[in-house]
């Protein structure tokens, strides 16, 4: 009974409607993670780097 349900669920995974939704969801997730990454890095550059440059004045600009 459990194996039949697992087999039916596995067959649902490769159906075209589910595959379309899965690909769209996966794409939106990757897009959101990339946007979050760029947002957090720019926030750190805007907020923390000026503070670190005053704390460590000999630090090069590329670090």
N, CA, C, O and CB atoms as a CASP TS submission, in Angstrom:
PFRMAT TS
TARGET T0000
AUTHOR 0000-0000-0000
METHOD Language model
MODEL 1
PARENT N/A
ATOM      1  N   UNK     1       0.822  -1.188   0.000  1.00  0.00           N
ATOM      2  CA  UNK     1       0.000   0.000   0.000  1.00  0.00           C
ATOM      3  C   UNK     1       0.866   1.252   0.000  1.00  0.00           C
ATOM      4  O   UNK     1       0.613   2.186  -0.761  1.00  0.00           O
ATOM      5  CB  UNK     1      -0.935  -0.002   1.200  1.00  0.00           C
ATOM      6  N   UNK     2       1.882   1.274   0.848  1.00  0.00           N
ATOM      7  CA  UNK     2       2.767   2.440   0.899  1.00  0.00           C
ATOM      8  C   UNK     2       3.577   2.532  -0.391  1.00  0.00           C
ATOM      9  O   UNK     2       3.796   3.621  -0.922  1.00  0.00           O
ATOM     10  CB  UNK     2       3.711   2.363   2.127  1.00  0.00           C
ATOM     11  N   UNK     3       4.019   1.378  -0.887  1.00  0.00           N
ATOM     12  CA  UNK     3       4.815   1.381  -2.114  1.00  0.00           C
ATOM     13  C   UNK     3       3.978   1.810  -3.315  1.00  0.00           C
ATOM     14  O   UNK     3       4.483   2.462  -4.230  1.00  0.00           O
ATOM     15  CB  UNK     3       5.415  -0.004  -2.361  1.00  0.00           C
ATOM     16  N   UNK     4       2.715   1.446  -3.310  1.00  0.00           N
ATOM     17  CA  UNK     4       1.830   1.881  -4.394  1.00  0.00           C
ATOM     18  C   UNK     4       1.638   3.393  -4.361  1.00  0.00           C
ATOM     19  O   UNK     4       1.629   4.048  -5.404  1.00  0.00           O
ATOM     20  CB  UNK     4       0.468   1.173  -4.296  1.00  0.00           C
ATOM     21  N   UNK     5       1.487   3.936  -3.172  1.00  0.00           N
ATOM     22  CA  UNK     5       1.338   5.384  -3.039  1.00  0.00           C
ATOM     23  C   UNK     5       2.626   6.103  -3.432  1.00  0.00           C
ATOM     24  O   UNK     5       2.579   7.157  -4.067  1.00  0.00           O
ATOM     25  CB  UNK     5       0.944   5.751  -1.602  1.00  0.00           C
ATOM     26  N   UNK     6       3.771   5.545  -3.059  1.00  0.00           N
ATOM     27  CA  UNK     6       5.053   6.146  -3.428  1.00  0.00           C
ATOM     28  C   UNK     6       5.253   6.093  -4.940  1.00  0.00           C
ATOM     29  O   UNK     6       5.767   7.038  -5.538  1.00  0.00           O
ATOM     30  CB  UNK     6       6.213   5.430  -2.710  1.00  0.00           C
ATOM     31  N   UNK     7       4.848   4.992  -5.547  1.00  0.00           N
ATOM     32  CA  UNK     7       4.966   4.873  -7.004  1.00  0.00           C
ATOM     33  C   UNK     7       4.049   5.866  -7.700  1.00  0.00           C
ATOM     34  O   UNK     7       4.443   6.492  -8.684  1.00  0.00           O
ATOM     35  CB  UNK     7       4.637   3.441  -7.460  1.00  0.00           C
ATOM     36  N   UNK     8       2.838   6.014  -7.202  1.00  0.00           N
ATOM     37  CA  UNK     8       1.900   6.973  -7.794  1.00  0.00           C
ATOM     38  C   UNK     8       2.414   8.404  -7.639  1.00  0.00           C
ATOM     39  O   UNK     8       2.274   9.220  -8.550  1.00  0.00           O
ATOM     40  CB  UNK     8       0.507   6.835  -7.144  1.00  0.00           C
ATOM     41  N   UNK     9       3.003   8.703  -6.491  1.00  0.00           N
ATOM     42  CA  UNK     9       3.560  10.043  -6.277  1.00  0.00           C
ATOM     43  C   UNK     9       4.752  10.289  -7.187  1.00  0.00           C
ATOM     44  O   UNK     9       4.916  11.392  -7.708  1.00  0.00           O
ATOM     45  CB  UNK     9       3.972  10.227  -4.812  1.00  0.00           C
ATOM     46  N   UNK    10       5.584   9.278  -7.383  1.00  0.00           N
ATOM     47  CA  UNK    10       6.738   9.422  -8.272  1.00  0.00           C
ATOM     48  C   UNK    10       6.289   9.629  -9.717  1.00  0.00           C
ATOM     49  O   UNK    10       6.917  10.387 -10.457  1.00  0.00           O
ATOM     50  CB  UNK    10       7.650   8.189  -8.173  1.00  0.00           C
ATOM     51  N   UNK    11       5.222   8.970 -10.116  1.00  0.00           N
ATOM     52  CA  UNK    11       4.711   9.173 -11.470  1.00  0.00           C
ATOM     53  C   UNK    11       4.099  10.558 -11.635  1.00  0.00           C
ATOM     54  O   UNK    11       4.124  11.114 -12.733  1.00  0.00           O
ATOM     55  CB  UNK    11       3.679   8.106 -11.809  1.00  0.00           C
ATOM     56  N   UNK    12       3.557  11.116 -10.575  1.00  0.00           N
ATOM     57  CA  UNK    12       3.018  12.476 -10.631  1.00  0.00           C
ATOM     58  C   UNK    12       4.127  13.504 -10.825  1.00  0.00           C
ATOM     59  O   UNK    12       3.899  14.566 -11.404  1.00  0.00           O
ATOM     60  CB  UNK    12       2.234  12.789  -9.357  1.00  0.00           C
ATOM     61  N   UNK    13       5.326  13.188 -10.341  1.00  0.00           N
ATOM     62  CA  UNK    13       6.436  14.137 -10.440  1.00  0.00           C
ATOM     63  C   UNK    13       6.842  14.406 -11.879  1.00  0.00           C
ATOM     64  O   UNK    13       7.310  15.499 -12.198  1.00  0.00           O
ATOM     65  CB  UNK    13       7.628  13.623  -9.668  1.00  0.00           C
ATOM     66  N   UNK    14       6.669  13.429 -12.744  1.00  0.00           N
ATOM     67  CA  UNK    14       7.092  13.609 -14.128  1.00  0.00           C
ATOM     68  C   UNK    14       5.946  14.017 -15.045  1.00  0.00           C
ATOM     69  O   UNK    14       6.120  14.055 -16.263  1.00  0.00           O
ATOM     70  CB  UNK    14       7.719  12.340 -14.640  1.00  0.00           C
ATOM     71  N   UNK    15       4.796  14.320 -14.493  1.00  0.00           N
ATOM     72  CA  UNK    15       3.682  14.756 -15.330  1.00  0.00           C
ATOM     73  C   UNK    15       3.928  16.201 -15.791  1.00  0.00           C
ATOM     74  O   UNK    15       4.504  16.994 -15.046  1.00  0.00           O
ATOM     75  CB  UNK    15       2.330  14.640 -14.555  1.00  0.00           C
ATOM     76  N   UNK    16       3.501  16.545 -16.995  1.00  0.00           N
ATOM     77  CA  UNK    16       3.773  17.885 -17.537  1.00  0.00           C
ATOM     78  C   UNK    16       3.244  19.048 -16.686  1.00  0.00           C
ATOM     79  O   UNK    16       3.963  20.036 -16.538  1.00  0.00           O
ATOM     80  CB  UNK    16       3.182  17.985 -18.902  1.00  0.00           C
ATOM     81  N   UNK    17       2.033  18.991 -16.120  1.00  0.00           N
ATOM     82  CA  UNK    17       1.597  20.133 -15.304  1.00  0.00           C
ATOM     83  C   UNK    17       2.466  20.343 -14.060  1.00  0.00           C
ATOM     84  O   UNK    17       2.804  21.476 -13.719  1.00  0.00           O
ATOM     85  CB  UNK    17       0.151  19.941 -14.881  1.00  0.00           C
ATOM     86  N   UNK    18       2.819  19.267 -13.396  1.00  0.00           N
ATOM     87  CA  UNK    18       3.660  19.404 -12.204  1.00  0.00           C
ATOM     88  C   UNK    18       5.050  19.876 -12.578  1.00  0.00           C
ATOM     89  O   UNK    18       5.649  20.686 -11.870  1.00  0.00           O
ATOM     90  CB  UNK    18       3.742  18.079 -11.444  1.00  0.00           C
ATOM     91  N   UNK    19       5.567  19.369 -13.689  1.00  0.00           N
ATOM     92  CA  UNK    19       6.908  19.755 -14.122  1.00  0.00           C
ATOM     93  C   UNK    19       6.969  21.248 -14.424  1.00  0.00           C
ATOM     94  O   UNK    19       7.959  21.902 -14.095  1.00  0.00           O
ATOM     95  CB  UNK    19       7.328  18.946 -15.357  1.00  0.00           C
ATOM     96  N   UNK    20       5.930  21.795 -15.045  1.00  0.00           N
ATOM     97  CA  UNK    20       5.901  23.226 -15.354  1.00  0.00           C
ATOM     98  C   UNK    20       5.891  24.053 -14.075  1.00  0.00           C
ATOM     99  O   UNK    20       6.616  25.042 -13.967  1.00  0.00           O
ATOM    100  CB  UNK    20       4.674  23.568 -16.215  1.00  0.00           C
ATOM    101  N   UNK    21       5.085  23.656 -13.124  1.00  0.00           N
ATOM    102  CA  UNK    21       5.029  24.382 -11.853  1.00  0.00           C
ATOM    103  C   UNK    21       6.349  24.248 -11.108  1.00  0.00           C
ATOM    104  O   UNK    21       6.818  25.210 -10.498  1.00  0.00           O
ATOM    105  CB  UNK    21       3.870  23.864 -10.981  1.00  0.00           C
ATOM    106  N   UNK    22       6.947  23.074 -11.151  1.00  0.00           N
ATOM    107  CA  UNK    22       8.210  22.844 -10.460  1.00  0.00           C
ATOM    108  C   UNK    22       9.328  23.699 -11.037  1.00  0.00           C
ATOM    109  O   UNK    22      10.114  24.280 -10.289  1.00  0.00           O
ATOM    110  CB  UNK    22       8.590  21.374 -10.535  1.00  0.00           C
ATOM    111  N   UNK    23       9.406  23.781 -12.362  1.00  0.00           N
ATOM    112  CA  UNK    23      10.456  24.579 -13.000  1.00  0.00           C
ATOM    113  C   UNK    23      10.259  26.061 -12.694  1.00  0.00           C
ATOM    114  O   UNK    23      11.231  26.769 -12.432  1.00  0.00           O
ATOM    115  CB  UNK    23      10.466  24.344 -14.526  1.00  0.00           C
ATOM    116  N   UNK    24       9.022  26.537 -12.725  1.00  0.00           N
ATOM    117  CA  UNK    24       8.756  27.939 -12.400  1.00  0.00           C
ATOM    118  C   UNK    24       9.108  28.239 -10.949  1.00  0.00           C
ATOM    119  O   UNK    24       9.706  29.274 -10.655  1.00  0.00           O
ATOM    120  CB  UNK    24       7.287  28.281 -12.667  1.00  0.00           C
ATOM    121  N   UNK    25       8.742  27.346 -10.050  1.00  0.00           N
ATOM    122  CA  UNK    25       9.054  27.542  -8.640  1.00  0.00           C
ATOM    123  C   UNK    25      10.553  27.514  -8.401  1.00  0.00           C
ATOM    124  O   UNK    25      11.077  28.319  -7.632  1.00  0.00           O
ATOM    125  CB  UNK    25       8.371  26.481  -7.792  1.00  0.00           C
ATOM    126  N   UNK    26      11.233  26.605  -9.047  1.00  0.00           N
ATOM    127  CA  UNK    26      12.684  26.524  -8.915  1.00  0.00           C
ATOM    128  C   UNK    26      13.357  27.784  -9.459  1.00  0.00           C
ATOM    129  O   UNK    26      14.291  28.298  -8.845  1.00  0.00           O
ATOM    130  CB  UNK    26      13.216  25.286  -9.642  1.00  0.00           C
ATOM    131  N   UNK    27      12.898  28.277 -10.588  1.00  0.00           N
ATOM    132  CA  UNK    27      13.449  29.505 -11.164  1.00  0.00           C
ATOM    133  C   UNK    27      13.217  30.711 -10.278  1.00  0.00           C
ATOM    134  O   UNK    27      14.121  31.525 -10.088  1.00  0.00           O
ATOM    135  CB  UNK    27      12.848  29.756 -12.523  1.00  0.00           C
ATOM    136  N   UNK    28      12.019  30.836  -9.733  1.00  0.00           N
ATOM    137  CA  UNK    28      11.733  31.961  -8.839  1.00  0.00           C
ATOM    138  C   UNK    28      12.541  31.879  -7.554  1.00  0.00           C
ATOM    139  O   UNK    28      12.948  32.906  -7.011  1.00  0.00           O
ATOM    140  CB  UNK    28      10.248  32.008  -8.510  1.00  0.00           C
ATOM    141  N   UNK    29      12.776  30.675  -7.064  1.00  0.00           N
ATOM    142  CA  UNK    29      13.590  30.508  -5.863  1.00  0.00           C
ATOM    143  C   UNK    29      15.027  30.935  -6.116  1.00  0.00           C
ATOM    144  O   UNK    29      15.623  31.637  -5.298  1.00  0.00           O
ATOM    145  CB  UNK    29      13.550  29.056  -5.386  1.00  0.00           C
ATOM    146  N   UNK    30      15.582  30.517  -7.242  1.00  0.00           N
ATOM    147  CA  UNK    30      16.955  30.912  -7.578  1.00  0.00           C
ATOM    148  C   UNK    30      17.033  32.421  -7.774  1.00  0.00           C
ATOM    149  O   UNK    30      17.987  33.053  -7.321  1.00  0.00           O
ATOM    150  CB  UNK    30      17.442  30.179  -8.851  1.00  0.00           C
ATOM    151  N   UNK    31      16.050  33.000  -8.438  1.00  0.00           N
ATOM    152  CA  UNK    31      16.019  34.445  -8.639  1.00  0.00           C
ATOM    153  C   UNK    31      15.931  35.192  -7.311  1.00  0.00           C
ATOM    154  O   UNK    31      16.607  36.203  -7.124  1.00  0.00           O
ATOM    155  CB  UNK    31      14.844  34.828  -9.532  1.00  0.00           C
ATOM    156  N   UNK    32      15.109  34.705  -6.396  1.00  0.00           N
ATOM    157  CA  UNK    32      14.989  35.342  -5.083  1.00  0.00           C
ATOM    158  C   UNK    32      16.278  35.218  -4.284  1.00  0.00           C
ATOM    159  O   UNK    32      16.664  36.159  -3.591  1.00  0.00           O
ATOM    160  CB  UNK    32      13.833  34.728  -4.299  1.00  0.00           C
ATOM    161  N   UNK    33      16.949  34.079  -4.367  1.00  0.00           N
ATOM    162  CA  UNK    33      18.214  33.914  -3.647  1.00  0.00           C
ATOM    163  C   UNK    33      19.305  34.816  -4.209  1.00  0.00           C
ATOM    164  O   UNK    33      20.099  35.369  -3.448  1.00  0.00           O
ATOM    165  CB  UNK    33      18.667  32.461  -3.703  1.00  0.00           C
ATOM    166  N   UNK    34      19.356  34.971  -5.521  1.00  0.00           N
ATOM    167  CA  UNK    34      20.344  35.869  -6.132  1.00  0.00           C
ATOM    168  C   UNK    34      20.052  37.313  -5.737  1.00  0.00           C
ATOM    169  O   UNK    34      20.973  38.059  -5.404  1.00  0.00           O
ATOM    170  CB  UNK    34      20.340  35.721  -7.676  1.00  0.00           C
ATOM    171  N   UNK    35      18.788  37.713  -5.769  1.00  0.00           N
ATOM    172  CA  UNK    35      18.423  39.072  -5.363  1.00  0.00           C
ATOM    173  C   UNK    35      18.746  39.307  -3.893  1.00  0.00           C
ATOM    174  O   UNK    35      19.220  40.383  -3.528  1.00  0.00           O
ATOM    175  CB  UNK    35      16.933  39.328  -5.622  1.00  0.00           C
ATOM    176  N   UNK    36      18.498  38.322  -3.057  1.00  0.00           N
ATOM    177  CA  UNK    36      18.828  38.440  -1.638  1.00  0.00           C
ATOM    178  C   UNK    36      20.328  38.559  -1.437  1.00  0.00           C
ATOM    179  O   UNK    36      20.783  39.342  -0.604  1.00  0.00           O
ATOM    180  CB  UNK    36      18.289  37.242  -0.862  1.00  0.00           C
ATOM    181  N   UNK    37      21.101  37.787  -2.195  1.00  0.00           N
ATOM    182  CA  UNK    37      22.565  37.850  -2.101  1.00  0.00           C
ATOM    183  C   UNK    37      23.073  39.242  -2.473  1.00  0.00           C
ATOM    184  O   UNK    37      23.876  39.824  -1.744  1.00  0.00           O
ATOM    185  CB  UNK    37      23.212  36.789  -3.015  1.00  0.00           C
ATOM    186  N   UNK    38      22.608  39.778  -3.603  1.00  0.00           N
ATOM    187  CA  UNK    38      23.064  41.101  -4.010  1.00  0.00           C
ATOM    188  C   UNK    38      22.582  42.175  -3.042  1.00  0.00           C
ATOM    189  O   UNK    38      23.304  43.135  -2.774  1.00  0.00           O
ATOM    190  CB  UNK    38      22.584  41.415  -5.422  1.00  0.00           C
ATOM    191  N   UNK    39      21.383  42.027  -2.522  1.00  0.00           N
ATOM    192  CA  UNK    39      20.880  42.990  -1.550  1.00  0.00           C
ATOM    193  C   UNK    39      21.681  42.984  -0.263  1.00  0.00           C
ATOM    194  O   UNK    39      22.009  44.044   0.271  1.00  0.00           O
ATOM    195  CB  UNK    39      19.435  42.710  -1.246  1.00  0.00           C
ATOM    196  N   UNK    40      21.998  41.812   0.237  1.00  0.00           N
ATOM    197  CA  UNK    40      22.772  41.733   1.481  1.00  0.00           C
ATOM    198  C   UNK    40      24.203  42.217   1.300  1.00  0.00           C
ATOM    199  O   UNK    40      24.746  42.878   2.185  1.00  0.00           O
ATOM    200  CB  UNK    40      22.781  40.308   2.002  1.00  0.00           C
ATOM    201  N   UNK    41      24.822  41.899   0.167  1.00  0.00           N
ATOM    202  CA  UNK    41      26.190  42.373  -0.044  1.00  0.00           C
ATOM    203  C   UNK    41      26.230  43.887  -0.194  1.00  0.00           C
ATOM    204  O   UNK    41      27.148  44.530   0.316  1.00  0.00           O
ATOM    205  CB  UNK    41      26.800  41.709  -1.279  1.00  0.00           C
ATOM    206  N   UNK    42      25.260  44.463  -0.878  1.00  0.00           N
ATOM    207  CA  UNK    42      25.248  45.922  -0.994  1.00  0.00           C
ATOM    208  C   UNK    42      24.930  46.572   0.345  1.00  0.00           C
ATOM    209  O   UNK    42      25.440  47.653   0.637  1.00  0.00           O
ATOM    210  CB  UNK    42      24.230  46.367  -2.048  1.00  0.00           C
ATOM    211  N   UNK    43      24.103  45.939   1.162  1.00  0.00           N
ATOM    212  CA  UNK    43      23.818  46.467   2.493  1.00  0.00           C
ATOM    213  C   UNK    43      25.064  46.439   3.369  1.00  0.00           C
ATOM    214  O   UNK    43      25.324  47.388   4.109  1.00  0.00           O
ATOM    215  CB  UNK    43      22.693  45.670   3.154  1.00  0.00           C
ATOM    216  N   UNK    44      25.833  45.360   3.291  1.00  0.00           N
ATOM    217  CA  UNK    44      27.069  45.272   4.071  1.00  0.00           C
ATOM    218  C   UNK    44      28.071  46.304   3.582  1.00  0.00           C
ATOM    219  O   UNK    44      28.744  46.945   4.389  1.00  0.00           O
ATOM    220  CB  UNK    44      27.674  43.856   3.985  1.00  0.00           C
ATOM    221  N   UNK    45      28.179  46.471   2.269  1.00  0.00           N
ATOM    222  CA  UNK    45      29.096  47.474   1.738  1.00  0.00           C
ATOM    223  C   UNK    45      28.681  48.876   2.154  1.00  0.00           C
ATOM    224  O   UNK    45      29.540  49.718   2.416  1.00  0.00           O
ATOM    225  CB  UNK    45      29.162  47.380   0.219  1.00  0.00           C
ATOM    226  N   UNK    46      27.402  49.138   2.220  1.00  0.00           N
ATOM    227  CA  UNK    46      26.917  50.468   2.569  1.00  0.00           C
ATOM    228  C   UNK    46      27.022  50.722   4.070  1.00  0.00           C
ATOM    229  O   UNK    46      27.326  51.839   4.489  1.00  0.00           O
ATOM    230  CB  UNK    46      25.473  50.639   2.109  1.00  0.00           C
ATOM    231  N   UNK    47      26.774  49.701   4.878  1.00  0.00           N
ATOM    232  CA  UNK    47      26.711  49.891   6.316  1.00  0.00           C
ATOM    233  C   UNK    47      28.024  49.577   7.020  1.00  0.00           C
ATOM    234  O   UNK    47      28.486  50.378   7.833  1.00  0.00           O
ATOM    235  CB  UNK    47      25.625  49.043   6.887  1.00  0.00           C
ATOM    236  N   UNK    48      28.626  48.454   6.734  1.00  0.00           N
ATOM    237  CA  UNK    48      29.757  47.989   7.531  1.00  0.00           C
ATOM    238  C   UNK    48      31.103  48.458   7.001  1.00  0.00           C
ATOM    239  O   UNK    48      32.009  48.701   7.798  1.00  0.00           O
ATOM    240  CB  UNK    48      29.746  46.497   7.595  1.00  0.00           C
ATOM    241  N   UNK    49      31.270  48.594   5.712  1.00  0.00           N
ATOM    242  CA  UNK    49      32.578  48.942   5.183  1.00  0.00           C
ATOM    243  C   UNK    49      33.047  50.335   5.588  1.00  0.00           C
ATOM    244  O   UNK    49      34.226  50.482   5.910  1.00  0.00           O
ATOM    245  CB  UNK    49      32.556  48.840   3.696  1.00  0.00           C
ATOM    246  N   UNK    50      32.207  51.365   5.593  1.00  0.00           N
ATOM    247  CA  UNK    50      32.701  52.653   6.088  1.00  0.00           C
ATOM    248  C   UNK    50      33.142  52.586   7.558  1.00  0.00           C
ATOM    249  O   UNK    50      34.113  53.234   7.947  1.00  0.00           O
ATOM    250  CB  UNK    50      31.622  53.717   5.923  1.00  0.00           C
ATOM    251  N   UNK    51      32.439  51.817   8.352  1.00  0.00           N
ATOM    252  CA  UNK    51      32.820  51.659   9.755  1.00  0.00           C
ATOM    253  C   UNK    51      34.156  50.940   9.872  1.00  0.00           C
ATOM    254  O   UNK    51      34.993  51.320  10.691  1.00  0.00           O
ATOM    255  CB  UNK    51      31.737  50.893  10.525  1.00  0.00           C
ATOM    256  N   UNK    52      34.363  49.913   9.070  1.00  0.00           N
ATOM    257  CA  UNK    52      35.630  49.185   9.096  1.00  0.00           C
ATOM    258  C   UNK    52      36.782  50.034   8.569  1.00  0.00           C
ATOM    259  O   UNK    52      37.909  49.894   9.043  1.00  0.00           O
ATOM    260  CB  UNK    52      35.516  47.907   8.282  1.00  0.00           C
ATOM    261  N   UNK    53      36.524  50.903   7.607  1.00  0.00           N
ATOM    262  CA  UNK    53      37.584  51.749   7.077  1.00  0.00           C
ATOM    263  C   UNK    53      38.024  52.794   8.096  1.00  0.00           C
ATOM    264  O   UNK    53      39.195  53.174   8.119  1.00  0.00           O
ATOM    265  CB  UNK    53      37.123  52.431   5.796  1.00  0.00           C
ATOM    266  N   UNK    54      37.116  53.260   8.932  1.00  0.00           N
ATOM    267  CA  UNK    54      37.536  54.179   9.993  1.00  0.00           C
ATOM    268  C   UNK    54      38.229  53.422  11.114  1.00  0.00           C
ATOM    269  O   UNK    54      39.096  53.975  11.790  1.00  0.00           O
ATOM    270  CB  UNK    54      36.331  54.955  10.546  1.00  0.00           C
ATOM    271  N   UNK    55      37.859  52.174  11.317  1.00  0.00           N
ATOM    272  CA  UNK    55      38.484  51.366  12.354  1.00  0.00           C
ATOM    273  C   UNK    55      39.884  50.931  11.935  1.00  0.00           C
ATOM    274  O   UNK    55      40.804  50.926  12.752  1.00  0.00           O
ATOM    275  CB  UNK    55      37.623  50.144  12.669  1.00  0.00           C
ATOM    276  N   UNK    56      40.045  50.571  10.683  1.00  0.00           N
ATOM    277  CA  UNK    56      41.333  50.122  10.136  1.00  0.00           C
ATOM    278  C   UNK    56      41.715  51.030   8.968  1.00  0.00           C
ATOM    279  O   UNK    56      41.431  50.687   7.820  1.00  0.00           O
ATOM    280  CB  UNK    56      41.264  48.622   9.677  1.00  0.00           C
ATOM    281  N   UNK    57      42.349  52.178   9.223  1.00  0.00           N
ATOM    282  CA  UNK    57      42.599  53.133   8.134  1.00  0.00           C
ATOM    283  C   UNK    57      43.621  52.642   7.107  1.00  0.00           C
ATOM    284  O   UNK    57      43.624  53.136   5.980  1.00  0.00           O
ATOM    285  CB  UNK    57      43.071  54.439   8.711  1.00  0.00           C
ATOM    286  N   UNK    58      44.475  51.701   7.453  1.00  0.00           N
ATOM    287  CA  UNK    58      45.472  51.220   6.511  1.00  0.00           C
ATOM    288  C   UNK    58      44.966  50.145   5.580  1.00  0.00           C
ATOM    289  O   UNK    58      45.739  49.599   4.792  1.00  0.00           O
ATOM    290  CB  UNK    58      46.642  50.708   7.246  1.00  0.00           C
ATOM    291  N   UNK    59      43.694  49.828   5.650  1.00  0.00           N
ATOM    292  CA  UNK    59      43.129  48.759   4.829  1.00  0.00           C
ATOM    293  C   UNK    59      42.993  49.230   3.378  1.00  0.00           C
ATOM    294  O   UNK    59      42.493  50.330   3.143  1.00  0.00           O
ATOM    295  CB  UNK    59      41.752  48.310   5.388  1.00  0.00           C
ATOM    296  N   UNK    60      43.423  48.429   2.406  1.00  0.00           N
ATOM    297  CA  UNK    60      43.293  48.854   1.002  1.00  0.00           C
ATOM    298  C   UNK    60      41.828  48.924   0.580  1.00  0.00           C
ATOM    299  O   UNK    60      40.964  48.312   1.206  1.00  0.00           O
ATOM    300  CB  UNK    60      44.059  47.892   0.075  1.00  0.00           C
ATOM    301  N   UNK    61      41.563  49.661  -0.467  1.00  0.00           N
ATOM    302  CA  UNK    61      40.175  49.874  -0.890  1.00  0.00           C
ATOM    303  C   UNK    61      39.543  48.614  -1.474  1.00  0.00           C
ATOM    304  O   UNK    61      38.318  48.489  -1.453  1.00  0.00           O
ATOM    305  CB  UNK    61      40.110  50.992  -1.912  1.00  0.00           C
ATOM    306  N   UNK    62      40.335  47.679  -1.993  1.00  0.00           N
ATOM    307  CA  UNK    62      39.784  46.471  -2.600  1.00  0.00           C
ATOM    308  C   UNK    62      39.452  45.402  -1.576  1.00  0.00           C
ATOM    309  O   UNK    62      38.792  44.422  -1.922  1.00  0.00           O
ATOM    310  CB  UNK    62      40.749  45.917  -3.609  1.00  0.00           C
ATOM    311  N   UNK    63      39.881  45.546  -0.334  1.00  0.00           N
ATOM    312  CA  UNK    63      39.664  44.505   0.678  1.00  0.00           C
ATOM    313  C   UNK    63      38.308  44.611   1.313  1.00  0.00           C
ATOM    314  O   UNK    63      37.970  43.810   2.183  1.00  0.00           O
ATOM    315  CB  UNK    63      40.721  44.575   1.745  1.00  0.00           C
TER
END
